[in-house]
Amino acid sequence: MPGGGRSGHAVKEQHEERVEGLKRENESLRREKEGLKKNLARLNAHNHREPLRIQHAVRKALKYSNDTSATQPTIHYVKDRQGIIQDWARNAILMLVNEGVPMSKTWAVMEANAKALGVMIVGKWSIRTSCRVVHEGGIAAGLMIVEYVLKCIAATLSSDGTAHKSIQYLSRHAVAIPPDGDPPKDCFLGITPKVNHTTNTQFAGWKQTIQHLCDNYNKSPLGNKVPANPTRIWGGLRGYLSDHASDQKKLSAMLQRYWWECDCQLRGEAVMPLDEYTEDREQVLMEKGSELMQEIGGPEHYHALSIDEQLQFTKRLEKEIVDYWVWSGCAMHKDLNAMKGGVDRMSSWWVKFGDGVTPVALMSKYKVIAADSGSVPEENLVGPGDRGGVKLTDLLGSLIKHREMKKGHQECFRAFSIEFLGSPRPVQFPDTSNNRYQSHGLAATEILFHLDLYLAFLQSIADLKSLGNELNHLERNV
């Protein structure tokens, strides 16, 4: 075994020599890394001072120049010495995005503007920086909204939704009323996608939005001084604005109920009455009291009431002020209702004064087949929406302004209108194929104004179809 001991000792020495060699190599790499770091810091400092050298050289040259129109270049640094994006760059990114510039193009737009204005920008930002700045700007806006709403005496909510590619989107706003008589401010609370447009989903979305704003506020230094309580914000609401749809009426009732619960909770948590806004409260009580006093017949009739009746009247006054909630619907359906009412009145006029003459029935092809077969009388097939101008504008919209771009003749009509009218811009027919308010009235105006254009285009379709294809049912109706 003596030979085996010497062999093991040799292997150990070889491992030790290898370890020592790796240590020396590691130390050499460490020194090289330190040297590269110092060299990089020196180069960064040199690059940071280079614009100042250029500015100093230009200033020195301008001092001895006779050209009075020469100006000194302006230099802006994207990052400070710690590598943090400066405030002017953040504001520029937010302003560009707010104006519709994509976040991936903010630096390209900024660089082009700087070159055009003769401004030197040192450094640049990436797409990731733009995304982070926009995200931070949204958080900062939320903090400002909560801070402002906490100082206001009341606020109202409003929302509206739409669908894009089968995805529901909901936009939310709030209008807050400051206590010093300043004009109210509109606060944008963001656009969020939703799984559906049901009332319960919208109500849960409102609660999540306010809770999210308060959570971000309480995590900030502002929340350390005056924390934001979602219940307090809900208790300061006084109304909701939406459209006249039935789901929005139900949502307003749910918001009112939840606001009432939060108001009761705040009143229960109050251990003593607040003296704040005492004069305003007394003025409102006096105005409302005078109004209700006139309803019951005046002060003489009030004093003639019993004590129990007077207490009931006083409680009614206080309850109306405390439970004050306003729901308002926008007037976007008014024009649609007016158009429907006009169509109904015109239809009844033809029945009453037309002497048996009515507008041409523009029935669907299935109704025409049923009428031609004689199985069902034609007067039983024609519905109230199968005659008149609205039916014509609807059909013409489906022909030259279809909601689906692969259907209809919209591209051909645009090119034909440019050629026919000699105008550089094509004629855009109102979007009657979709649910657009005022579209049928605008379509009627458009047909009267460009009647020759539409007749010529329909004739061109007929001429093309005469080469071998027949006009379809929609084109024949129009």
C-alpha positions as a Markdown table, in Angstrom:
| # | Residue | x | y | z |
|---|---|---|---|---|
| 1 | Met | 0.0 | 0.0 | 0.0 |
| 2 | Pro | 3.0 | 2.4 | 0.2 |
| 3 | Gly | 2.7 | 3.0 | -3.6 |
| 4 | Gly | -1.0 | 3.9 | -3.2 |
| 5 | Gly | -0.3 | 6.5 | -0.5 |
| 6 | Arg | 2.3 | 8.2 | -2.7 |
| 7 | Ser | -0.2 | 8.3 | -5.6 |
| 8 | Gly | -2.9 | 9.8 | -3.4 |
| 9 | His | -0.5 | 12.4 | -2.1 |
| 10 | Ala | 0.4 | 13.4 | -5.7 |
| 11 | Val | -3.3 | 13.7 | -6.7 |
| 12 | Lys | -3.9 | 16.0 | -3.7 |
| 13 | Glu | -1.0 | 18.2 | -4.7 |
| 14 | Gln | -2.3 | 18.4 | -8.3 |
| 15 | His | -5.8 | 19.5 | -7.0 |
| 16 | Glu | -4.2 | 22.1 | -4.8 |
| 17 | Glu | -2.1 | 23.5 | -7.6 |
| 18 | Arg | -5.3 | 23.6 | -9.8 |
| 19 | Val | -7.2 | 25.4 | -7.1 |
| 20 | Glu | -4.4 | 27.9 | -6.7 |
| 21 | Gly | -4.3 | 28.5 | -10.4 |
| 22 | Leu | -8.1 | 29.1 | -10.5 |
| 23 | Lys | -7.8 | 31.6 | -7.6 |
| 24 | Arg | -5.1 | 33.5 | -9.5 |
| 25 | Glu | -7.2 | 33.5 | -12.6 |
| 26 | Asn | -10.2 | 34.7 | -10.7 |
| 27 | Glu | -8.2 | 37.5 | -9.1 |
| 28 | Ser | -6.9 | 38.5 | -12.5 |
| 29 | Leu | -10.5 | 38.6 | -13.9 |
| 30 | Arg | -11.6 | 40.6 | -10.9 |
| 31 | Arg | -8.9 | 43.2 | -11.5 |
| 32 | Glu | -9.8 | 43.3 | -15.1 |
| 33 | Lys | -13.5 | 43.8 | -14.3 |
| 34 | Glu | -12.6 | 46.6 | -11.9 |
| 35 | Gly | -10.5 | 48.2 | -14.6 |
| 36 | Leu | -13.3 | 47.9 | -17.1 |
| 37 | Lys | -15.8 | 49.4 | -14.7 |
| 38 | Lys | -13.5 | 52.4 | -14.1 |
| 39 | Asn | -13.0 | 52.8 | -17.8 |
| 40 | Leu | -16.7 | 52.7 | -18.4 |
| 41 | Ala | -17.3 | 55.3 | -15.6 |
| 42 | Arg | -14.6 | 57.5 | -17.2 |
| 43 | Leu | -16.2 | 57.2 | -20.6 |
| 44 | Asn | -19.7 | 57.9 | -19.3 |
| 45 | Ala | -18.4 | 61.0 | -17.5 |
| 46 | His | -16.6 | 62.1 | -20.7 |
| 47 | Asn | -19.8 | 61.6 | -22.7 |
| 48 | His | -21.8 | 63.5 | -20.1 |
| 49 | Arg | -19.3 | 66.4 | -20.2 |
| 50 | Glu | -19.1 | 66.4 | -24.0 |
| 51 | Pro | -22.3 | 68.5 | -24.6 |
| 52 | Leu | -21.0 | 71.0 | -22.0 |
| 53 | Arg | -17.7 | 71.3 | -23.9 |
| 54 | Ile | -19.6 | 71.8 | -27.1 |
| 55 | Gln | -21.8 | 74.4 | -25.5 |
| 56 | His | -18.7 | 76.2 | -24.0 |
| 57 | Ala | -17.0 | 76.1 | -27.3 |
| 58 | Val | -20.0 | 77.6 | -29.1 |
| 59 | Arg | -20.4 | 80.3 | -26.4 |
| 60 | Lys | -16.7 | 81.2 | -26.8 |
| 61 | Ala | -17.1 | 81.3 | -30.6 |
| 62 | Leu | -20.2 | 83.4 | -30.4 |
| 63 | Lys | -18.3 | 85.9 | -28.1 |
| 64 | Tyr | -15.9 | 86.8 | -30.9 |
| 65 | Ser | -18.4 | 86.4 | -33.8 |
| 66 | Asn | -20.0 | 89.3 | -35.7 |
| 67 | Asp | -23.1 | 87.2 | -36.6 |
| 68 | Thr | -25.9 | 88.7 | -34.5 |
| 69 | Ser | -28.4 | 85.9 | -35.6 |
| 70 | Ala | -26.2 | 83.1 | -34.2 |
| 71 | Thr | -27.7 | 81.4 | -31.2 |
| 72 | Gln | -26.4 | 79.0 | -28.6 |
| 73 | Pro | -27.7 | 75.4 | -28.8 |
| 74 | Thr | -30.0 | 74.1 | -26.1 |
| 75 | Ile | -29.0 | 70.8 | -24.5 |
| 76 | His | -31.3 | 68.5 | -22.6 |
| 77 | Tyr | -30.3 | 65.3 | -20.8 |
| 78 | Val | -32.7 | 62.4 | -20.8 |
| 79 | Lys | -31.3 | 60.9 | -17.6 |
| 80 | Asp | -29.6 | 62.5 | -14.6 |
| 81 | Arg | -26.3 | 61.3 | -13.1 |
| 82 | Gln | -28.0 | 58.5 | -11.3 |
| 83 | Gly | -29.5 | 57.2 | -14.5 |
| 84 | Ile | -33.1 | 58.3 | -13.7 |
| 85 | Ile | -35.4 | 59.6 | -16.4 |
| 86 | Gln | -35.8 | 63.4 | -15.8 |
| 87 | Asp | -39.2 | 65.1 | -15.3 |
| 88 | Trp | -39.1 | 66.9 | -18.7 |
| 89 | Ala | -38.7 | 63.6 | -20.5 |
| 90 | Arg | -41.6 | 62.0 | -18.5 |
| 91 | Asn | -43.8 | 65.0 | -19.2 |
| 92 | Ala | -42.9 | 64.7 | -22.9 |
| 93 | Ile | -43.8 | 61.0 | -23.0 |
| 94 | Leu | -47.1 | 61.6 | -21.3 |
| 95 | Met | -48.1 | 64.5 | -23.6 |
| 96 | Leu | -47.2 | 62.6 | -26.7 |
| 97 | Val | -49.2 | 59.5 | -25.6 |
| 98 | Asn | -52.1 | 61.7 | -24.6 |
| 99 | Glu | -52.1 | 63.2 | -28.1 |
| 100 | Gly | -52.4 | 59.8 | -29.7 |
| 101 | Val | -48.7 | 58.9 | -30.4 |
| 102 | Pro | -48.1 | 55.2 | -29.8 |
| 103 | Met | -45.7 | 54.4 | -27.0 |
| 104 | Ser | -43.3 | 52.7 | -29.4 |
| 105 | Lys | -43.0 | 55.9 | -31.4 |
| 106 | Thr | -42.5 | 58.5 | -28.6 |
| 107 | Trp | -38.7 | 58.6 | -28.9 |
| 108 | Ala | -38.8 | 58.9 | -32.7 |
| 109 | Val | -41.3 | 61.8 | -32.6 |
| 110 | Met | -39.3 | 63.5 | -29.8 |
| 111 | Glu | -36.0 | 63.1 | -31.8 |
| 112 | Ala | -37.5 | 64.5 | -35.0 |
| 113 | Asn | -38.9 | 67.5 | -33.1 |
| 114 | Ala | -35.6 | 68.2 | -31.4 |
| 115 | Lys | -33.7 | 68.1 | -34.7 |
| 116 | Ala | -36.3 | 70.4 | -36.3 |
| 117 | Leu | -36.0 | 72.9 | -33.4 |
| 118 | Gly | -32.2 | 72.7 | -33.1 |
| 119 | Val | -32.3 | 71.2 | -29.6 |
| 120 | Met | -29.6 | 68.7 | -28.6 |
| 121 | Ile | -30.9 | 65.7 | -26.6 |
| 122 | Val | -28.3 | 63.6 | -24.8 |
| 123 | Gly | -29.4 | 60.0 | -24.4 |
| 124 | Lys | -32.6 | 58.3 | -25.4 |
| 125 | Trp | -35.5 | 56.2 | -23.9 |
| 126 | Ser | -36.8 | 52.8 | -24.9 |
| 127 | Ile | -40.3 | 51.5 | -25.4 |
| 128 | Arg | -40.2 | 49.9 | -22.0 |
| 129 | Thr | -39.4 | 53.2 | -20.5 |
| 130 | Ser | -42.4 | 54.8 | -22.2 |
| 131 | Cys | -44.7 | 52.0 | -20.9 |
| 132 | Arg | -43.4 | 52.5 | -17.4 |
| 133 | Val | -43.8 | 56.3 | -17.5 |
| 134 | Val | -47.4 | 55.9 | -18.8 |
| 135 | His | -48.2 | 53.4 | -16.1 |
| 136 | Glu | -46.7 | 55.6 | -13.4 |
| 137 | Gly | -48.6 | 58.6 | -14.8 |
| 138 | Gly | -51.8 | 56.7 | -14.4 |
| 139 | Ile | -51.0 | 55.9 | -10.8 |
| 140 | Ala | -50.1 | 59.5 | -10.1 |
| 141 | Ala | -53.4 | 60.7 | -11.7 |
| 142 | Gly | -55.3 | 58.3 | -9.5 |
| 143 | Leu | -53.6 | 59.7 | -6.4 |
| 144 | Met | -54.5 | 63.3 | -7.5 |
| 145 | Ile | -58.2 | 62.2 | -8.1 |
| 146 | Val | -58.5 | 60.7 | -4.6 |
| 147 | Glu | -56.8 | 63.7 | -3.0 |
| 148 | Tyr | -59.2 | 66.0 | -4.8 |
| 149 | Val | -62.3 | 64.0 | -4.1 |
| 150 | Leu | -61.5 | 63.8 | -0.4 |
| 151 | Lys | -61.6 | 67.6 | -0.2 |
| 152 | Cys | -64.9 | 67.9 | -2.1 |
| 153 | Ile | -68.4 | 68.1 | -0.5 |
| 154 | Ala | -70.1 | 65.8 | -3.1 |
| 155 | Ala | -69.5 | 63.9 | -6.3 |
| 156 | Thr | -71.5 | 62.2 | -9.1 |
| 157 | Leu | -70.6 | 59.1 | -11.2 |
| 158 | Ser | -71.2 | 58.4 | -14.8 |
| 159 | Ser | -70.2 | 55.6 | -17.2 |
| 160 | Asp | -70.8 | 54.3 | -20.7 |
| 161 | Gly | -69.8 | 51.1 | -22.5 |
| 162 | Thr | -69.2 | 49.7 | -25.9 |
| 163 | Ala | -68.1 | 46.5 | -27.5 |
| 164 | His | -65.1 | 45.8 | -29.8 |
| 165 | Lys | -64.5 | 42.4 | -31.3 |
| 166 | Ser | -66.9 | 40.8 | -28.8 |
| 167 | Ile | -65.1 | 42.4 | -25.8 |
| 168 | Gln | -67.0 | 44.8 | -23.5 |
| 169 | Tyr | -65.3 | 48.0 | -22.5 |
| 170 | Leu | -66.6 | 50.4 | -19.8 |
| 171 | Ser | -65.5 | 54.0 | -19.4 |
| 172 | Arg | -66.0 | 55.7 | -16.0 |
| 173 | His | -66.0 | 59.3 | -14.9 |
| 174 | Ala | -66.7 | 61.3 | -11.7 |
| 175 | Val | -67.6 | 64.9 | -11.3 |
| 176 | Ala | -66.5 | 66.4 | -7.9 |
| 177 | Ile | -67.8 | 69.6 | -6.4 |
| 178 | Pro | -65.3 | 71.6 | -4.3 |
| 179 | Pro | -66.4 | 73.3 | -1.1 |
| 180 | Asp | -65.1 | 76.8 | -1.9 |
| 181 | Gly | -67.5 | 77.6 | -4.8 |
| 182 | Asp | -65.0 | 76.6 | -7.5 |
| 183 | Pro | -66.4 | 75.0 | -10.6 |
| 184 | Pro | -66.8 | 71.2 | -10.5 |
| 185 | Lys | -64.1 | 69.1 | -12.1 |
| 186 | Asp | -64.5 | 66.0 | -14.3 |
| 187 | Cys | -62.2 | 63.1 | -13.3 |
| 188 | Phe | -61.5 | 60.3 | -15.7 |
| 189 | Leu | -61.4 | 56.9 | -14.0 |
| 190 | Gly | -60.2 | 54.8 | -16.9 |
| 191 | Ile | -61.5 | 52.3 | -19.5 |
| 192 | Thr | -61.5 | 48.7 | -18.4 |
| 193 | Pro | -62.6 | 45.5 | -20.3 |
| 194 | Lys | -65.4 | 43.4 | -18.8 |
| 195 | Val | -66.6 | 39.9 | -19.3 |
| 196 | Asn | -70.1 | 41.1 | -19.9 |
| 197 | His | -72.3 | 44.1 | -19.6 |
| 198 | Thr | -74.7 | 43.0 | -16.9 |
| 199 | Thr | -75.7 | 45.3 | -14.1 |
| 200 | Asn | -74.0 | 43.2 | -11.4 |
| 201 | Thr | -70.8 | 43.2 | -13.3 |
| 202 | Gln | -70.9 | 47.0 | -13.7 |
| 203 | Phe | -71.7 | 47.5 | -10.0 |
| 204 | Ala | -68.8 | 45.2 | -9.0 |
| 205 | Gly | -66.6 | 47.2 | -11.3 |
| 206 | Trp | -67.5 | 50.5 | -9.7 |
| 207 | Lys | -66.6 | 49.0 | -6.2 |
| 208 | Gln | -63.3 | 47.6 | -7.5 |
| 209 | Thr | -62.4 | 50.9 | -9.1 |
| 210 | Ile | -62.9 | 53.0 | -6.0 |
| 211 | Gln | -61.2 | 50.4 | -3.8 |
| 212 | His | -58.2 | 50.2 | -6.1 |
| 213 | Leu | -57.8 | 54.0 | -6.1 |
| 214 | Cys | -58.0 | 54.1 | -2.3 |
| 215 | Asp | -55.5 | 51.2 | -1.9 |
| 216 | Asn | -52.9 | 53.0 | -4.1 |
| 217 | Tyr | -53.5 | 56.2 | -2.3 |
| 218 | Asn | -53.0 | 54.6 | 1.1 |
| 219 | Lys | -49.8 | 53.0 | 0.0 |
| 220 | Ser | -48.4 | 56.4 | -1.0 |
| 221 | Pro | -46.9 | 59.0 | 1.4 |
| 222 | Leu | -50.2 | 61.0 | 1.0 |
| 223 | Gly | -52.1 | 58.1 | 2.6 |
| 224 | Asn | -49.8 | 58.1 | 5.6 |
| 225 | Lys | -51.1 | 61.6 | 6.6 |
| 226 | Val | -54.8 | 61.2 | 5.7 |
| 227 | Pro | -55.8 | 57.7 | 4.7 |
| 228 | Ala | -58.6 | 57.3 | 2.1 |
| 229 | Asn | -61.6 | 55.4 | 3.2 |
| 230 | Pro | -63.7 | 53.9 | 0.4 |
| 231 | Thr | -66.8 | 54.2 | 2.5 |
| 232 | Arg | -66.3 | 57.9 | 2.9 |
| 233 | Ile | -66.0 | 58.4 | -0.8 |
| 234 | Trp | -69.2 | 56.4 | -1.4 |
| 235 | Gly | -70.9 | 58.4 | 1.3 |
| 236 | Gly | -70.0 | 61.6 | -0.6 |
| 237 | Leu | -71.8 | 60.6 | -3.8 |
| 238 | Arg | -75.1 | 62.2 | -4.7 |
| 239 | Gly | -76.0 | 60.9 | -8.2 |
| 240 | Tyr | -75.4 | 58.9 | -11.3 |
| 241 | Leu | -75.5 | 59.8 | -15.0 |
| 242 | Ser | -76.1 | 57.2 | -17.7 |
| 243 | Asp | -78.3 | 56.5 | -20.7 |
| 244 | His | -82.0 | 55.5 | -20.5 |
| 245 | Ala | -81.4 | 51.7 | -20.8 |
| 246 | Ser | -83.1 | 49.5 | -18.2 |
| 247 | Asp | -79.8 | 48.0 | -17.0 |
| 248 | Gln | -78.5 | 51.6 | -16.2 |
| 249 | Lys | -81.7 | 52.4 | -14.2 |
| 250 | Lys | -81.2 | 49.2 | -12.2 |
| 251 | Leu | -77.5 | 50.1 | -11.7 |
| 252 | Ser | -78.4 | 53.5 | -10.4 |
| 253 | Ala | -80.7 | 51.9 | -7.9 |
| 254 | Met | -78.0 | 49.5 | -6.8 |
| 255 | Leu | -75.5 | 52.4 | -6.4 |
| 256 | Gln | -78.0 | 54.4 | -4.5 |
| 257 | Arg | -78.7 | 51.5 | -2.1 |
| 258 | Tyr | -75.0 | 51.0 | -1.5 |
| 259 | Trp | -74.4 | 54.7 | -1.0 |
| 260 | Trp | -77.2 | 54.7 | 1.5 |
| 261 | Glu | -75.6 | 51.8 | 3.4 |
| 262 | Cys | -72.2 | 53.6 | 3.4 |
| 263 | Asp | -73.9 | 56.8 | 4.6 |
| 264 | Cys | -75.6 | 55.0 | 7.5 |
| 265 | Gln | -72.2 | 53.4 | 8.4 |
| 266 | Leu | -70.5 | 56.8 | 8.5 |
| 267 | Arg | -73.3 | 58.3 | 10.6 |
| 268 | Gly | -73.0 | 55.4 | 13.0 |
| 269 | Glu | -69.3 | 55.8 | 13.3 |
| 270 | Ala | -69.6 | 59.4 | 14.1 |
| 271 | Val | -69.3 | 59.9 | 17.9 |
| 272 | Met | -70.2 | 63.6 | 17.9 |
| 273 | Pro | -71.8 | 66.0 | 15.4 |
| 274 | Leu | -69.4 | 68.0 | 13.2 |
| 275 | Asp | -69.6 | 71.7 | 13.1 |
| 276 | Glu | -68.2 | 71.8 | 9.5 |
| 277 | Tyr | -70.4 | 73.4 | 6.9 |
| 278 | Thr | -72.9 | 74.4 | 9.6 |
| 279 | Glu | -74.0 | 77.5 | 7.7 |
| 280 | Asp | -74.5 | 75.6 | 4.4 |
| 281 | Arg | -76.5 | 72.9 | 6.2 |
| 282 | Glu | -78.7 | 75.5 | 7.9 |
| 283 | Gln | -79.3 | 77.3 | 4.5 |
| 284 | Val | -80.3 | 74.1 | 2.8 |
| 285 | Leu | -82.6 | 73.2 | 5.7 |
| 286 | Met | -84.3 | 76.6 | 5.5 |
| 287 | Glu | -84.8 | 76.4 | 1.7 |
| 288 | Lys | -86.2 | 72.9 | 1.8 |
| 289 | Gly | -88.2 | 73.8 | 4.9 |
| 290 | Ser | -89.8 | 76.7 | 3.1 |
| 291 | Glu | -90.6 | 74.5 | 0.1 |
| 292 | Leu | -92.3 | 71.8 | 2.2 |
| 293 | Met | -94.0 | 74.4 | 4.4 |
| 294 | Gln | -95.8 | 75.7 | 1.3 |
| 295 | Glu | -96.9 | 72.2 | 0.4 |
| 296 | Ile | -98.7 | 71.8 | 3.7 |
| 297 | Gly | -100.4 | 75.1 | 3.5 |
| 298 | Gly | -98.0 | 77.6 | 5.2 |
| 299 | Pro | -96.8 | 78.3 | 8.7 |
| 300 | Glu | -100.4 | 78.8 | 10.0 |
| 301 | His | -101.4 | 75.3 | 9.0 |
| 302 | Tyr | -98.2 | 73.9 | 10.4 |
| 303 | His | -98.7 | 75.4 | 13.8 |
| 304 | Ala | -102.3 | 74.1 | 13.8 |
| 305 | Leu | -101.0 | 70.5 | 13.5 |
| 306 | Ser | -100.5 | 68.3 | 16.6 |
| 307 | Ile | -97.1 | 67.7 | 18.1 |
| 308 | Asp | -96.9 | 64.2 | 16.5 |
| 309 | Glu | -97.8 | 65.6 | 13.1 |
| 310 | Gln | -95.2 | 68.3 | 13.4 |
| 311 | Leu | -92.5 | 65.8 | 14.3 |
| 312 | Gln | -93.5 | 63.6 | 11.4 |
| 313 | Phe | -93.2 | 66.7 | 9.1 |
| 314 | Thr | -89.7 | 67.5 | 10.5 |
| 315 | Lys | -88.5 | 63.9 | 10.0 |
| 316 | Arg | -89.7 | 64.1 | 6.5 |
| 317 | Leu | -87.7 | 67.2 | 5.8 |
| 318 | Glu | -84.5 | 65.7 | 7.3 |
| 319 | Lys | -85.0 | 62.4 | 5.4 |
| 320 | Glu | -85.4 | 64.1 | 2.0 |
| 321 | Ile | -82.2 | 66.0 | 2.5 |
| 322 | Val | -80.2 | 63.0 | 3.7 |
| 323 | Asp | -81.6 | 60.6 | 1.1 |
| 324 | Tyr | -81.1 | 63.1 | -1.8 |
| 325 | Trp | -79.9 | 61.1 | -4.9 |
| 326 | Val | -80.2 | 62.1 | -8.5 |
| 327 | Trp | -80.3 | 59.8 | -11.6 |
| 328 | Ser | -80.1 | 61.5 | -15.0 |
| 329 | Gly | -80.2 | 59.9 | -18.4 |
| 330 | Cys | -78.6 | 61.4 | -21.5 |
| 331 | Ala | -80.6 | 62.4 | -24.5 |
| 332 | Met | -79.0 | 60.2 | -27.1 |
| 333 | His | -82.2 | 58.3 | -27.7 |
| 334 | Lys | -84.3 | 61.5 | -28.4 |
| 335 | Asp | -83.4 | 61.8 | -32.1 |
| 336 | Leu | -84.0 | 58.0 | -32.5 |
| 337 | Asn | -87.4 | 58.3 | -30.9 |
| 338 | Ala | -88.3 | 61.4 | -32.9 |
| 339 | Met | -87.4 | 59.5 | -36.1 |
| 340 | Lys | -89.5 | 56.5 | -35.1 |
| 341 | Gly | -92.4 | 58.8 | -34.2 |
| 342 | Gly | -92.2 | 60.5 | -37.5 |
| 343 | Val | -92.2 | 57.2 | -39.4 |
| 344 | Asp | -95.3 | 56.1 | -37.5 |
| 345 | Arg | -97.1 | 59.3 | -38.2 |
| 346 | Met | -96.3 | 59.2 | -41.9 |
| 347 | Ser | -97.4 | 55.6 | -42.1 |
| 348 | Ser | -100.7 | 56.5 | -40.5 |
| 349 | Trp | -101.1 | 59.5 | -42.8 |
| 350 | Trp | -100.8 | 57.2 | -45.9 |
| 351 | Val | -103.4 | 54.9 | -44.5 |
| 352 | Lys | -105.8 | 57.8 | -43.7 |
| 353 | Phe | -105.3 | 60.1 | -46.7 |
| 354 | Gly | -103.6 | 58.0 | -49.3 |
| 355 | Asp | -106.8 | 56.7 | -50.9 |
| 356 | Gly | -105.3 | 53.2 | -51.0 |
| 357 | Val | -101.9 | 54.4 | -52.3 |
| 358 | Thr | -99.0 | 53.5 | -50.1 |
| 359 | Pro | -95.2 | 53.6 | -50.4 |
| 360 | Val | -93.7 | 50.7 | -52.3 |
| 361 | Ala | -93.2 | 47.6 | -50.1 |
| 362 | Leu | -89.5 | 46.7 | -49.9 |
| 363 | Met | -89.9 | 43.2 | -48.5 |
| 364 | Ser | -87.2 | 40.6 | -47.9 |
| 365 | Lys | -86.8 | 37.9 | -50.5 |
| 366 | Tyr | -88.4 | 35.3 | -48.2 |
| 367 | Lys | -91.5 | 37.4 | -47.9 |
| 368 | Val | -91.6 | 37.9 | -51.6 |
| 369 | Ile | -91.4 | 34.2 | -52.2 |
| 370 | Ala | -94.2 | 33.6 | -49.8 |
| 371 | Ala | -96.3 | 36.3 | -51.4 |
| 372 | Asp | -95.7 | 35.0 | -54.9 |
| 373 | Ser | -96.7 | 31.5 | -53.8 |
| 374 | Gly | -100.1 | 32.8 | -52.7 |
| 375 | Ser | -99.9 | 30.9 | -49.4 |
| 376 | Val | -100.1 | 34.2 | -47.4 |
| 377 | Pro | -101.7 | 37.4 | -48.5 |
| 378 | Glu | -99.3 | 40.2 | -49.2 |
| 379 | Glu | -101.0 | 42.7 | -46.9 |
| 380 | Asn | -100.3 | 40.2 | -44.0 |
| 381 | Leu | -96.6 | 39.9 | -44.9 |
| 382 | Val | -95.8 | 43.6 | -45.1 |
| 383 | Gly | -94.7 | 44.9 | -41.7 |
| 384 | Pro | -94.6 | 48.5 | -40.5 |
| 385 | Gly | -90.9 | 48.7 | -41.3 |
| 386 | Asp | -91.1 | 47.4 | -44.8 |
| 387 | Arg | -92.2 | 50.7 | -46.4 |
| 388 | Gly | -91.0 | 54.3 | -46.5 |
| 389 | Gly | -87.8 | 56.2 | -46.5 |
| 390 | Val | -86.3 | 54.6 | -43.4 |
| 391 | Lys | -86.4 | 51.2 | -45.1 |
| 392 | Leu | -84.8 | 52.7 | -48.2 |
| 393 | Thr | -81.9 | 54.3 | -46.3 |
| 394 | Asp | -81.4 | 51.1 | -44.4 |
| 395 | Leu | -81.1 | 49.1 | -47.6 |
| 396 | Leu | -78.9 | 51.7 | -49.2 |
| 397 | Gly | -76.6 | 51.7 | -46.2 |
| 398 | Ser | -76.4 | 47.9 | -46.4 |
| 399 | Leu | -75.4 | 48.2 | -50.0 |
| 400 | Ile | -72.7 | 50.9 | -49.9 |
| 401 | Lys | -71.9 | 51.2 | -46.2 |
| 402 | His | -72.1 | 47.7 | -44.8 |
| 403 | Arg | -71.0 | 47.0 | -41.2 |
| 404 | Glu | -68.8 | 44.2 | -42.5 |
| 405 | Met | -66.1 | 45.5 | -44.8 |
| 406 | Lys | -66.1 | 42.3 | -46.9 |
| 407 | Lys | -69.8 | 42.9 | -47.9 |
| 408 | Gly | -71.4 | 45.7 | -49.9 |
| 409 | His | -70.0 | 48.0 | -52.5 |
| 410 | Gln | -68.4 | 50.6 | -50.2 |
| 411 | Glu | -64.9 | 50.6 | -51.8 |
| 412 | Cys | -66.4 | 50.8 | -55.4 |
| 413 | Phe | -68.8 | 53.6 | -54.3 |
| 414 | Arg | -65.9 | 55.6 | -52.9 |
| 415 | Ala | -63.9 | 55.3 | -56.1 |
| 416 | Phe | -67.0 | 56.0 | -58.2 |
| 417 | Ser | -67.9 | 59.2 | -56.2 |
| 418 | Ile | -64.4 | 60.6 | -56.7 |
| 419 | Glu | -64.7 | 60.0 | -60.4 |
| 420 | Phe | -68.3 | 61.2 | -60.8 |
| 421 | Leu | -68.0 | 64.4 | -58.7 |
| 422 | Gly | -64.4 | 65.2 | -59.5 |
| 423 | Ser | -63.6 | 65.6 | -55.9 |
| 424 | Pro | -60.4 | 64.6 | -54.1 |
| 425 | Arg | -62.4 | 63.1 | -51.2 |
| 426 | Pro | -64.9 | 60.3 | -51.5 |
| 427 | Val | -68.5 | 60.6 | -50.3 |
| 428 | Gln | -69.2 | 58.8 | -47.0 |
| 429 | Phe | -72.7 | 57.5 | -46.7 |
| 430 | Pro | -74.1 | 57.6 | -43.1 |
| 431 | Asp | -73.7 | 54.3 | -41.2 |
| 432 | Thr | -77.3 | 53.1 | -41.2 |
| 433 | Ser | -76.1 | 49.5 | -41.3 |
| 434 | Asn | -75.0 | 50.0 | -37.6 |
| 435 | Asn | -77.0 | 51.5 | -34.7 |
| 436 | Arg | -76.0 | 55.1 | -35.2 |
| 437 | Tyr | -78.2 | 57.9 | -33.9 |
| 438 | Gln | -79.3 | 60.5 | -36.5 |
| 439 | Ser | -78.0 | 58.2 | -39.2 |
| 440 | His | -81.3 | 57.9 | -41.1 |
| 441 | Gly | -81.9 | 61.6 | -41.1 |
| 442 | Leu | -78.4 | 62.3 | -42.4 |
| 443 | Ala | -78.9 | 59.5 | -45.0 |
| 444 | Ala | -82.1 | 61.2 | -46.3 |
| 445 | Thr | -80.2 | 64.5 | -46.6 |
| 446 | Glu | -77.3 | 62.8 | -48.3 |
| 447 | Ile | -79.6 | 61.1 | -50.9 |
| 448 | Leu | -81.4 | 64.4 | -51.7 |
| 449 | Phe | -78.1 | 66.3 | -52.0 |
| 450 | His | -76.3 | 63.7 | -54.2 |
| 451 | Leu | -79.3 | 62.1 | -55.9 |
| 452 | Asp | -77.6 | 62.1 | -59.3 |
| 453 | Leu | -74.6 | 60.3 | -57.8 |
| 454 | Tyr | -76.6 | 57.5 | -56.3 |
| 455 | Leu | -78.8 | 57.0 | -59.4 |
| 456 | Ala | -75.6 | 56.8 | -61.6 |
| 457 | Phe | -74.0 | 54.3 | -59.2 |
| 458 | Leu | -77.0 | 52.1 | -59.2 |
| 459 | Gln | -77.1 | 52.2 | -62.9 |
| 460 | Ser | -73.5 | 51.2 | -63.1 |
| 461 | Ile | -74.2 | 48.2 | -60.9 |
| 462 | Ala | -77.1 | 47.3 | -63.3 |
| 463 | Asp | -74.8 | 47.7 | -66.3 |
| 464 | Leu | -72.1 | 45.4 | -64.8 |
| 465 | Lys | -74.7 | 42.8 | -63.9 |
| 466 | Ser | -76.1 | 42.8 | -67.4 |
| 467 | Leu | -72.9 | 41.1 | -68.5 |
| 468 | Gly | -74.0 | 37.8 | -67.1 |
| 469 | Asn | -75.0 | 38.3 | -63.4 |
| 470 | Glu | -78.4 | 39.3 | -62.2 |
| 471 | Leu | -79.1 | 41.9 | -59.6 |
| 472 | Asn | -79.6 | 40.5 | -56.2 |
| 473 | His | -82.8 | 41.1 | -54.2 |
| 474 | Leu | -81.2 | 44.0 | -52.2 |
| 475 | Glu | -80.0 | 45.8 | -55.3 |
| 476 | Arg | -83.4 | 45.4 | -57.0 |
| 477 | Asn | -85.2 | 46.8 | -54.0 |
| 478 | Val | -83.0 | 49.9 | -53.9 |
